[in-house]
Amino acid sequence: MKNSTRAKKLHQVSEHHLIIGVDIGSEKNYARAMNWRGEEYTKKAFFFPNNEKGFLLLIKWIEEIQARSGLTEVIIGCEPTGVYWLCFKQYLTKKGFKIVTVNTLHVHRSKELDDNSPSKDDKKDPRVIADLVREGRFFEPYDPQGDYAEIRSLFNVRESVVKNMARARNRMQAWLRRNFPEYLNCYSKYDSKGGLAVLEIASLPRDVYELGVDGILLLWKSKKMRGTGGRKKAEKLVEAAAANMWLDYCAAEKVAFLYILEDFRRNSERLEELDRKLEEQVRRLPNVDKLLSIRGVGMQTVVGFIAEVGDVNRFSDPKQLVKLAGLNAINNESCKKVGEHRISKRGRSALRRVMYEAAGSLIAWNSAFKALQVKYTTRTTNPLKRRQARVVVACKALRIFHAILRKGVDFDPSKVIHDPAAGMMPA
């Protein structure tokens, strides 16, 4: 954001500030204190546990240094270390302290500047963090509020469920290839409801063979299942089971499959419930319907975008969104050497994945974005490869999403290809 450039950040650290660098761990934290010139107020790092008692000790320590130094303002910097820093940030923020974060990569690369040593320990890192804050190399953490907070939390849960679904699918396919390989030739999709209903009752090939065609048809009828393929599909299942009768089995394979099937169905139900809740939350936000009206943009794209970005009004320029997604192009040049341009891949990886997948959908279903891809892949000067052009489409989609959600304008297909700022890849 324009008010978050380094020059603006440097103005936030004055001669009246006490700068605290904190290295946060799961249980133990270490802090160092310095002024805006980099002069430390203690010889050793201050230790405090990562709980309320420790936070109170830190506040007392800060107040003692303020009393000695006469500094009236305090700014505390830390690394966003997993989930360990969240309680620390929330507690100190409620007590009126300004909390900022520093990039973990910056800490790693700048720790050799003082002692020319790559050593790392909990007592050295807080000084490096405080130095980065003093130099204006920090970020102000964004905490989504209201519906945005609900959407981000639900989206994170959904991401976890999707991973569990992938594991369950892989386990199910592995079980079928090991115990009933011919089954995979009966259905185009291994998780067909009709097929799984049979396997739930008769998991192994010999069980399916014993159940027979009439037994399978009776099972489908009792469950009121339609679109199962009828007698022909039942006969095909029995034939597949007969072809696998030679395989050796153990009784535990049935138990294993039932656990896999239960896990698969439970995660499927959770995913449906989360998608329903996320859609309800997202539709409460303004201008979402305008996004969904774009051909090729689905609910999952909108949900992923809002969950990762939050309130889009905090970004005054769409280039900030491109950088947040790590889709901004970077150079690799030195003297006469001119390397290939590539994207930075910094920022929020989930946002980058959501927009890259959305670009594929837009190219497939939206003629305006398809024309944009063709333009960049067929131009005479430096034509882009298909994946590079897809990045351009993703960047353009970010710009359009920013404009629609922030200004409430309608999507105009004519501006997609004629806009000179269509993408971020170099000409």
C-alpha positions as CSV (number, residue, x, y, z in Angstrom):
1,M,0.0,0.0,0.0
2,K,1.1,3.6,-0.6
3,N,1.3,4.3,3.1
4,S,3.4,1.1,3.6
5,T,6.5,2.0,1.6
6,R,9.8,1.9,3.4
7,A,9.9,5.8,3.6
8,K,6.6,5.9,5.3
9,K,7.7,3.1,7.7
10,L,10.9,4.9,8.6
11,H,8.8,7.9,9.7
12,Q,7.0,5.6,12.1
13,V,10.3,4.9,14.0
14,S,11.5,8.1,15.6
15,E,14.0,9.1,18.3
16,H,11.2,8.7,20.9
17,H,10.7,5.0,20.1
18,L,11.9,2.1,22.1
19,I,12.4,-0.8,19.6
20,I,11.8,-4.3,20.9
21,G,12.8,-7.4,18.9
22,V,11.2,-10.7,19.9
23,D,12.1,-14.1,18.8
24,I,9.1,-16.3,19.4
25,G,9.1,-20.0,20.1
26,S,6.5,-22.6,21.1
27,E,7.3,-22.2,24.8
28,K,10.3,-19.8,25.2
29,N,10.6,-16.2,23.9
30,Y,13.6,-13.9,23.9
31,A,13.6,-10.1,23.5
32,R,16.1,-7.3,23.0
33,A,15.6,-3.5,23.3
34,M,17.3,-0.7,21.4
35,N,16.8,2.9,20.3
36,W,16.5,4.3,16.8
37,R,20.3,4.5,16.6
38,G,20.7,0.8,17.3
39,E,22.1,1.2,20.8
40,E,21.0,-1.6,23.1
41,Y,19.8,-1.1,26.6
42,T,20.6,-4.6,28.0
43,K,23.6,-6.8,27.6
44,K,21.7,-10.0,27.5
45,A,18.5,-11.1,25.9
46,F,15.4,-11.1,28.1
47,F,13.7,-14.4,28.5
48,F,10.0,-14.8,29.0
49,P,7.6,-17.8,28.6
50,N,5.0,-17.8,25.8
51,N,2.0,-17.4,28.0
52,E,0.1,-14.6,29.8
53,K,2.5,-14.7,32.8
54,G,5.4,-14.2,30.4
55,F,3.7,-11.4,28.5
56,L,3.2,-9.5,31.8
57,L,6.9,-10.0,32.5
58,L,7.8,-8.5,29.1
59,I,5.5,-5.5,29.7
60,K,7.1,-4.9,33.1
61,W,10.6,-5.2,31.5
62,I,9.6,-2.7,28.8
63,E,8.3,-0.2,31.3
64,E,11.5,-0.4,33.3
65,I,13.6,0.4,30.2
66,Q,11.3,3.2,29.3
67,A,11.7,4.7,32.8
68,R,15.5,4.6,32.5
69,S,15.7,5.8,28.9
70,G,12.9,8.4,28.8
71,L,11.5,6.9,25.6
72,T,7.7,7.4,25.4
73,E,6.8,5.2,22.4
74,V,7.2,1.4,21.9
75,I,7.2,-0.6,18.7
76,I,7.6,-4.4,19.0
77,G,8.7,-6.6,16.1
78,C,8.6,-10.3,15.7
79,E,8.6,-13.1,13.1
80,P,5.2,-14.6,12.2
81,T,6.3,-18.0,13.4
82,G,3.6,-20.5,12.7
83,V,0.8,-20.1,15.2
84,Y,3.0,-19.4,18.2
85,W,3.0,-15.6,17.6
86,L,-0.8,-15.1,17.4
87,C,-1.6,-15.1,21.1
88,F,1.5,-12.9,21.7
89,K,0.3,-10.4,19.1
90,Q,-3.3,-10.4,20.3
91,Y,-2.4,-9.9,24.0
92,L,0.1,-7.1,23.4
93,T,-2.2,-5.3,20.9
94,K,-5.0,-5.3,23.5
95,K,-2.5,-3.7,25.9
96,G,-2.0,-0.9,23.5
97,F,1.4,-1.9,22.0
98,K,2.2,-1.5,18.3
99,I,3.1,-5.0,16.8
100,V,4.8,-5.3,13.5
101,T,6.3,-8.4,11.7
102,V,9.5,-8.9,9.8
103,N,10.0,-11.4,6.9
104,T,11.6,-14.6,8.1
105,L,13.8,-14.7,5.0
106,H,15.1,-11.2,5.8
107,V,16.1,-12.3,9.2
108,H,17.9,-15.3,7.8
109,R,19.8,-13.3,5.2
110,S,20.8,-10.3,7.4
111,K,22.0,-12.1,10.6
112,E,25.6,-12.2,9.3
113,L,25.9,-8.4,8.9
114,D,27.0,-7.9,12.5
115,D,29.4,-10.8,13.3
116,N,30.0,-12.3,9.8
117,S,28.8,-15.6,11.1
118,P,25.8,-17.8,9.9
119,S,25.2,-18.9,13.5
120,K,21.6,-18.9,14.7
121,D,20.3,-18.9,18.3
122,D,17.3,-17.5,20.2
123,K,19.5,-14.7,21.7
124,K,20.9,-13.4,18.4
125,D,17.7,-13.4,16.4
126,P,15.8,-10.7,18.5
127,R,18.6,-8.2,17.8
128,V,18.4,-8.9,14.1
129,I,14.6,-8.4,14.2
130,A,14.9,-5.2,16.2
131,D,17.5,-3.9,13.6
132,L,15.1,-4.7,10.7
133,V,12.3,-2.8,12.5
134,R,14.7,0.2,13.1
135,E,15.5,0.2,9.4
136,G,11.9,0.3,8.3
137,R,11.9,-3.3,7.0
138,F,8.7,-4.4,8.7
139,F,5.1,-5.1,7.9
140,E,1.9,-4.3,9.7
141,P,0.0,-7.5,10.1
142,Y,-3.5,-7.6,8.7
143,D,-6.3,-9.1,10.8
144,P,-9.5,-9.7,8.9
145,Q,-12.6,-8.7,10.7
146,G,-16.3,-9.6,10.6
147,D,-17.3,-11.7,7.5
148,Y,-13.8,-11.6,6.2
149,A,-12.5,-13.3,9.3
150,E,-15.2,-15.9,9.1
151,I,-14.4,-16.6,5.5
152,R,-10.7,-16.9,6.0
153,S,-11.2,-19.3,9.0
154,L,-13.7,-21.5,7.1
155,F,-11.5,-21.5,4.0
156,N,-8.5,-22.7,6.0
157,V,-10.6,-25.5,7.4
158,R,-11.8,-26.4,3.9
159,E,-8.2,-26.5,2.7
160,S,-7.4,-29.1,5.4
161,V,-10.5,-31.1,4.5
162,V,-9.5,-31.1,0.8
163,K,-6.1,-32.5,1.7
164,N,-7.8,-35.2,3.8
165,M,-10.1,-36.0,0.8
166,A,-7.0,-36.4,-1.5
167,R,-5.5,-38.8,1.0
168,A,-8.7,-40.8,1.2
169,R,-9.0,-40.9,-2.6
170,N,-5.4,-42.1,-2.9
171,R,-5.9,-44.8,-0.3
172,M,-9.1,-46.0,-1.9
173,Q,-7.5,-46.3,-5.4
174,A,-4.5,-48.1,-3.9
175,W,-6.9,-50.5,-2.1
176,L,-8.8,-51.2,-5.4
177,R,-5.6,-51.8,-7.4
178,R,-4.4,-54.2,-4.8
179,N,-7.6,-56.2,-4.1
180,F,-10.0,-55.6,-7.0
181,P,-8.2,-54.1,-10.0
182,E,-10.9,-55.2,-12.5
183,Y,-13.4,-52.9,-10.7
184,L,-11.6,-49.9,-12.2
185,N,-12.7,-51.0,-15.7
186,C,-16.3,-51.0,-14.7
187,Y,-16.6,-47.3,-13.9
188,S,-15.2,-44.2,-15.4
189,K,-15.0,-42.8,-11.9
190,Y,-13.8,-45.1,-9.1
191,D,-16.0,-43.3,-6.5
192,S,-19.3,-44.0,-8.4
193,K,-22.1,-44.1,-5.8
194,G,-23.5,-47.3,-7.3
195,G,-20.1,-49.1,-7.2
196,L,-19.3,-47.9,-3.6
197,A,-22.7,-49.1,-2.4
198,V,-21.9,-52.6,-3.6
199,L,-18.4,-52.5,-2.2
200,E,-19.7,-51.4,1.2
201,I,-21.7,-54.7,1.4
202,A,-19.4,-56.9,-0.6
203,S,-15.9,-55.5,-0.5
204,L,-13.8,-58.3,-2.0
205,P,-14.3,-59.9,-5.5
206,R,-15.5,-63.2,-4.1
207,D,-18.2,-61.4,-2.0
208,V,-19.4,-59.5,-5.2
209,Y,-19.5,-62.8,-7.1
210,E,-21.5,-64.5,-4.3
211,L,-23.9,-61.5,-4.2
212,G,-24.6,-62.0,-7.9
213,V,-26.5,-59.9,-10.4
214,D,-29.9,-60.2,-8.7
215,G,-28.3,-59.3,-5.3
216,I,-26.7,-56.2,-6.7
217,L,-30.0,-55.1,-8.3
218,L,-31.9,-55.7,-5.1
219,L,-29.3,-53.7,-3.2
220,W,-29.6,-50.7,-5.5
221,K,-33.4,-50.9,-5.4
222,S,-33.4,-51.0,-1.5
223,K,-31.2,-47.8,-1.5
224,K,-33.4,-46.2,-4.1
225,M,-30.4,-45.5,-6.3
226,R,-30.9,-44.3,-9.9
227,G,-28.5,-44.1,-12.8
228,T,-26.5,-47.1,-11.6
229,G,-26.5,-48.7,-15.1
230,G,-29.0,-51.4,-14.3
231,R,-28.6,-55.1,-15.1
232,K,-25.8,-54.5,-17.6
233,K,-23.6,-52.8,-15.0
234,A,-24.4,-55.4,-12.4
235,E,-23.4,-58.2,-14.9
236,K,-20.2,-56.3,-15.6
237,L,-19.4,-56.1,-11.9
238,V,-19.9,-59.8,-11.4
239,E,-17.7,-60.6,-14.4
240,A,-15.0,-58.3,-13.0
241,A,-15.2,-60.1,-9.7
242,A,-14.9,-63.5,-11.4
243,A,-11.8,-62.4,-13.2
244,N,-10.2,-61.5,-9.8
245,M,-11.1,-64.6,-7.9
246,W,-7.5,-65.9,-8.1
247,L,-6.2,-63.1,-5.8
248,D,-5.4,-64.0,-2.1
249,Y,-7.1,-61.9,0.6
250,C,-7.2,-61.6,4.3
251,A,-10.2,-60.6,6.4
252,A,-8.5,-57.4,7.5
253,E,-8.8,-56.0,3.9
254,K,-12.5,-55.7,4.4
255,V,-12.0,-53.7,7.6
256,A,-9.4,-51.5,5.9
257,F,-11.8,-50.7,3.0
258,L,-14.7,-49.8,5.3
259,Y,-12.5,-47.4,7.3
260,I,-11.3,-45.8,4.0
261,L,-14.9,-45.5,2.7
262,E,-16.0,-44.0,6.0
263,D,-13.2,-41.5,5.9
264,F,-14.0,-40.6,2.3
265,R,-17.7,-40.1,2.9
266,R,-17.2,-38.1,6.2
267,N,-14.8,-35.7,4.4
268,S,-17.2,-35.4,1.4
269,E,-20.0,-34.4,3.8
270,R,-17.7,-31.9,5.6
271,L,-16.7,-30.4,2.2
272,E,-20.3,-29.9,1.2
273,E,-21.2,-28.3,4.5
274,L,-18.2,-26.0,4.3
275,D,-18.9,-25.0,0.7
276,R,-22.5,-24.1,1.8
277,K,-21.4,-22.0,4.7
278,L,-18.7,-20.2,2.7
279,E,-21.2,-19.4,-0.1
280,E,-23.6,-17.9,2.5
281,Q,-20.8,-15.8,4.0
282,V,-19.4,-14.6,0.7
283,R,-22.8,-13.6,-0.7
284,R,-23.2,-11.1,2.1
285,L,-20.3,-9.0,0.8
286,P,-21.0,-6.2,-1.7
287,N,-20.4,-6.6,-5.4
288,V,-19.8,-10.4,-5.2
289,D,-22.6,-11.1,-7.7
290,K,-20.8,-8.9,-10.2
291,L,-17.8,-11.2,-9.9
292,L,-19.9,-14.3,-10.3
293,S,-21.5,-12.9,-13.4
294,I,-18.1,-13.2,-15.2
295,R,-18.1,-16.3,-17.4
296,G,-15.4,-18.6,-16.1
297,V,-15.5,-17.3,-12.5
298,G,-17.0,-19.8,-10.0
299,M,-17.8,-19.6,-6.4
300,Q,-14.6,-21.4,-5.3
301,T,-12.5,-18.8,-7.1
302,V,-14.4,-15.9,-5.4
303,V,-14.2,-17.7,-2.0
304,G,-10.4,-18.3,-2.3
305,F,-9.7,-14.8,-3.5
306,I,-11.7,-13.1,-0.6
307,A,-10.3,-15.5,2.0
308,E,-6.7,-14.7,1.1
309,V,-7.1,-11.0,0.3
310,G,-9.6,-9.9,2.9
311,D,-11.1,-6.5,2.4
312,V,-9.9,-5.4,-1.0
313,N,-10.5,-1.7,-0.1
314,R,-7.2,-1.7,1.8
315,F,-5.3,-1.9,-1.5
316,S,-5.3,1.3,-3.4
317,D,-3.4,-0.1,-6.4
318,P,-4.0,-3.6,-8.1
319,K,-0.3,-4.0,-8.4
320,Q,-0.2,-4.6,-4.7
321,L,-2.6,-7.5,-5.2
322,V,-0.3,-9.0,-7.9
323,K,2.7,-8.7,-5.5
324,L,0.7,-10.2,-2.6
325,A,0.0,-13.2,-4.8
326,G,3.7,-13.5,-5.8
327,L,2.8,-13.1,-9.5
328,N,4.9,-10.0,-10.1
329,A,7.7,-10.4,-12.6
330,I,11.3,-10.0,-11.4
331,N,14.5,-9.4,-13.4
332,N,17.7,-11.3,-13.4
333,E,20.2,-9.0,-15.0
334,S,23.8,-8.0,-14.3
335,C,26.1,-6.0,-16.6
336,K,25.9,-7.8,-20.0
337,K,24.0,-10.8,-18.5
338,V,20.3,-10.8,-19.2
339,G,18.5,-13.7,-17.6
340,E,14.9,-14.8,-17.9
341,H,12.1,-13.0,-16.3
342,R,10.1,-15.0,-13.8
343,I,7.5,-14.5,-11.1
344,S,8.7,-13.8,-7.5
345,K,6.5,-16.5,-5.9
346,R,6.5,-14.5,-2.7
347,G,3.4,-13.6,-0.7
348,R,0.4,-15.8,-0.2
349,S,0.9,-19.1,-2.1
350,A,-2.8,-20.1,-1.7
351,L,-3.9,-16.8,-3.5
352,R,-1.4,-17.6,-6.3
353,R,-2.8,-21.1,-6.7
354,V,-6.4,-19.8,-6.7
355,M,-5.7,-17.2,-9.4
356,Y,-3.6,-19.5,-11.5
357,E,-6.4,-22.1,-11.5
358,A,-9.0,-19.3,-12.2
359,A,-6.9,-18.2,-15.2
360,G,-7.2,-21.7,-16.7
361,S,-11.0,-21.6,-16.2
362,L,-11.2,-18.1,-17.7
363,I,-9.2,-19.1,-20.8
364,A,-11.4,-22.1,-21.3
365,W,-14.8,-20.4,-20.9
366,N,-14.4,-16.6,-21.5
367,S,-13.6,-15.5,-25.0
368,A,-12.1,-12.2,-23.8
369,F,-9.5,-13.9,-21.7
370,K,-8.9,-16.5,-24.4
371,A,-8.1,-13.7,-26.8
372,L,-5.7,-12.2,-24.2
373,Q,-3.8,-15.4,-24.0
374,V,-3.7,-15.7,-27.8
375,K,-2.4,-12.2,-28.0
376,Y,0.6,-12.9,-25.8
377,T,1.4,-16.3,-27.2
378,T,1.3,-15.2,-30.8
379,R,2.9,-11.7,-30.7
380,T,5.9,-11.3,-33.0
381,T,8.1,-9.8,-30.3
382,N,9.0,-12.1,-27.4
383,P,5.9,-14.4,-27.6
384,L,5.1,-16.0,-24.3
385,K,4.7,-19.7,-23.5
386,R,1.3,-21.0,-22.6
387,R,2.0,-21.0,-18.8
388,Q,3.6,-17.5,-19.0
389,A,0.5,-16.3,-20.8
390,R,-1.7,-17.9,-18.1
391,V,0.2,-15.9,-15.5
392,V,-0.7,-12.7,-17.5
393,V,-4.4,-13.8,-17.5
394,A,-4.2,-14.4,-13.7
395,C,-2.7,-10.9,-13.2
396,K,-5.4,-9.3,-15.3
397,A,-8.1,-11.2,-13.4
398,L,-6.6,-9.8,-10.2
399,R,-6.9,-6.2,-11.6
400,I,-10.5,-6.8,-12.6
401,F,-11.4,-8.3,-9.3
402,H,-9.9,-5.3,-7.6
403,A,-11.9,-2.8,-9.7
404,I,-15.2,-4.7,-9.4
405,L,-15.1,-5.2,-5.6
406,R,-13.7,-1.8,-4.8
407,K,-15.6,0.4,-7.2
408,G,-18.7,-1.7,-7.9
409,V,-18.3,-1.4,-11.7
410,D,-19.6,-4.1,-14.1
411,F,-17.3,-6.4,-16.1
412,D,-16.5,-5.0,-19.5
413,P,-15.0,-7.7,-21.9
414,S,-13.8,-5.1,-24.3
415,K,-11.2,-3.8,-21.8
416,V,-9.6,-7.2,-21.2
417,I,-7.5,-7.3,-24.3
418,H,-7.3,-3.5,-25.1
419,D,-6.1,-2.5,-21.6
420,P,-2.3,-1.8,-21.9
421,A,-1.8,-3.0,-18.3
422,A,-3.3,-6.4,-19.0
423,G,-0.5,-8.3,-17.4
424,M,2.7,-7.9,-15.5
425,M,5.0,-10.0,-17.8
426,P,7.5,-7.9,-19.7
427,A,7.0,-7.0,-23.4
